[in-house]
Amino acid sequence: MSSTTSWDPDLYLDFDDLRSRPFADLLARVGAREPRHVVDAGCGPGHLTTALARRWPGARCSAFDSSPDMVAAARERGIDAAQADVATWVPDGDVDVVVTNAVLQWVPGHRGLLMSWVDALPAGGWLAMQVPGNFTAPSHELARAVAERFGVPLRDAATVAEPTDYADDLAAAGADAVDVWETMYLQRLTGDDPVLHWISGTALRPVRDALDEERYADYTAELAPLLREAYPRRGDGSTWFPFRRIFAVARV
């Protein structure tokens, strides 16, 4: 994850089930049979890395993240985790599978990074990535508009590419097989200001880092009613939150 953004492992895990589903959907399309070494690039707290070890029990499974707090949380789970920057990491010669889940949206120029990973992987290697594709959703447009009034820039639609762009990149890099798709998850959130709570663990981290506690409280107080209007509460107290995800799997 981003080396310039702080991360709270506990807050990130508040929606563990909903955040885990895209990872499972991504992993299901990876056809590696007996890889030597599987890497979780940008592992976060490591709660999903354990799925790699279950999928390939004969492989060495390692992970890395730029956040020391996330690395510490992953190590507490018994994961072979190291602190490293995904923007400069290169797979070693024995790495047969690279999985990166909801990470590359934090890395400018990540399309070129993906192509370099394809080039570095051995024949028969696999690359699997997933990024959020919701930067034009009301949640992010509202968060961005309010953040601008507080002098904090947030990422826009150019943060991630479209599925066809990723497919073209991976094919141009020499991938033998390319599988790219998108999914819109309609997530049922509950509690007070659930959309604000959801984006607080990810999209709003740069705002939290840029503002002091009082200013951040002012920011969320201005944003919360806008999100409640954009995502109204249903009769049963829950809120529907559409979340678009973009997936790409490539075999070298």
C-alpha positions, 0 to 999 in steps of 0.5 A, spaced: 500 500 500 501 507 499 508 509 503 505 516 504 499 514 507 498 511 514 493 505 515 489 502 521 489 495 520 483 495 525 479 500 521 481 496 514 478 490 517 471 493 519 468 490 513 472 484 512 467 480 509 466 485 503 473 486 502 475 479 502 470 477 496 473 480 490 480 477 493 476 470 492 473 472 486 480 474 483 484 468 486 478 463 483 481 465 476 488 463 477 490 457 474 497 455 477 497 448 479 504 447 483 507 454 483 514 454 487 513 461 490 507 465 491 507 473 493 502 477 496 504 484 493 501 489 498 498 484 503 495 489 508 494 486 515 495 479 511 488 476 513 487 474 505 494 472 504 493 466 508 488 464 503 494 463 498 497 458 503 491 454 503 490 454 495 498 452 494 500 448 500 506 446 497 509 453 495 512 458 499 508 464 500 510 471 502 508 478 502 510 485 503 507 492 504 509 499 505 506 500 511 509 498 518 503 497 521 500 492 516 506 488 516 506 487 523 499 485 523 501 480 518 506 477 521 502 476 527 498 472 523 504 468 522 505 470 515 512 471 512 511 479 511 516 484 509 516 492 508 517 494 501 514 499 496 510 496 491 512 501 486 519 499 486 519 491 487 521 486 482 519 479 483 525 474 484 526 468 479 523 463 483 516 467 483 511 463 479 504 467 482 504 475 484 497 477 487 496 484 488 489 486 491 486 493 491 493 496 492 495 499 485 490 504 485 495 508 490 501 507 485 501 512 479 504 509 473 502 502 475 500 500 468 507 500 466 509 496 473 504 491 471 507 490 464 514 490 468 512 484 472 509 480 466 516 481 463 520 478 470 515 472 471 518 466 468 514 462 463 508 459 466 507 464 471 501 468 473 499 475 475 493 477 478 490 484 480 484 487 482 483 495 483 477 499 485 473 502 479 469 507 483 472 513 483 466 517 479 461 514 484 458 519 488 462 517 494 468 519 491 466 525 487 463 528 494 469 526 498 473 529 493 469 536 492 469 537 500 476 535 500 478 540 495 475 546 500 479 543 505 485 544 501 486 536 500 487 533 493 484 526 492 485 521 486 480 522 480 477 518 475 484 517 472 487 513 478 485 507 474 484 505 467 479 501 464 478 494 463 480 494 455 486 498 457 489 493 462 488 487 457 491 491 451 497 492 456 498 485 459 497 482 451 503 487 449 507 485 455 507 478 452 502 475 456 500 468 453 493 469 456 489 475 458 483 475 462 480 481 464 473 483 467 469 488 472 464 486 477 459 491 480 458 489 488 451 491 491 454 491 498 449 492 504 452 496 509 449 498 516 450 502 522 450 510 522 453 513 516 455 506 513 458 509 507 462 514 511 465 509 515 467 504 509 471 510 505 474 512 512 478 506 512 481 507 505 479 513 500 479 518 506 486 516 509 490 522 505 485 527 508 486 524 515 493 524 514 493 532 511 488 535 517 489 535 524 483 532 528 479 538 529 479 539 521 478 532 520 472 532 524 469 538 520 471 535 514 467 529 516 461 533 519 460 536 512 461 530 508 456 525 512 450 529 510 452 529 503 453 521 503 447 520 507 443 523 501 446 520 496 446 513 499 439 513 503 437 508 508 432 503 507 426 501 511 430 496 514 436 501 516 441 498 511 444 502 505 445 499 498 452 501 496 454 499 489 462 498 488 465 497 482 471 493 481 476 491 475 480 485 475 486 482 471 489 475 470 495 474 466 499 467 464 506 468 462 
